[in-house]
Amino acid sequence: MAVALPGGGDGIPSASRQELRVRLLLARQAPVVHPWQGHEEEAKAKASQVEYLLMRLKQRLIDLPAGIDIVEFVQLDGKLPPDTRCS
């Protein structure tokens, strides 16, 4: 597929014109990657992990440790904070 550029006496050397054609072709074929795409996948994975943890709490398969806020418990992926673990 060729890209038609204004030709003739525009003062652009033919080598530069050819490079511009190649760049335009490559730009048209390059996949569009949005900076938030990876973050969206991570967010979905984290949301699934949180839903799973909440389901296990609801089913009483795990217990919320005494003295730990539910938000902190979820942020720690259902694990105890390092300072409350038994040695």
N, C-alpha and C positions, 0 to 999 in steps of 0.2 A: 504494500500500500504506500503510495507516495503522497507527500504533503506538498501542495502547490503554494509556492511563495511568490510574491510579486517579483517578477524577473526584469532583466534588462538593465537599464542604466541607473540602478539605485545605489551604486557605489559599493556594494557588498561583494567581496571577492568570492569566486565560485567555491573555494575550499571552506570559507566561513558559512556560505549558504548551505553546503552539504552537511556541515556539522550541525547547523541549526535544524535541518530536516531530521537528522538522526536524533537529536535531543527531543524534538517534538514527537517523533514516533515512540521513543522510549517513554516519554511522559504520559502518552495516551495509553500505553500498555501496562504501566506500573500499577499495582494494586494500591488502592487508597487505604492507608492505615491511620486510624484516628488515635490520638494519644490516650484516650480513655478506654480503648477496647480491652486491653489487658486488665485494667482496673475493674471493668464490668464483670469479667469472668471471675476475678478474685472475689468480688462482692457477692456474686451468686454462690460461689463455693462456701464463703463464710456464712451467708444466710442459711444455707442448707445445714451447715454444721451447728449453728445456733438452734435451728428448728429441731434437729435431732437431739440435742442436749435437753431442750425444753420438753420434748416428748418423753425422754427417759425420766425426767423429774416428775412429770405428770403421771407416768405409769408406775412411779415409785420404784424404779429399777436402780436409781441412785438417789441419795439424800443431799439436801442442801446443808452443808456443815454449819453448825451453830456459830454465830458471830460473823458470818460472811454474807455480805450483801449479794443479792441475786445478780446485779449488774457486774460486780467484781468476779463472781463465780463464772459467769458466761464469758467475760473478757479473758479469764484464765483457762478457757476451754474445759471447764469442769474439774480443774485440778486445784489443789490447795496452794495457797501462797507459800513461798519458800520459808517464811518465818514461822509458819504454823505446823510444819511437818515434824513428825517424830524422828528423833535421831537414833 
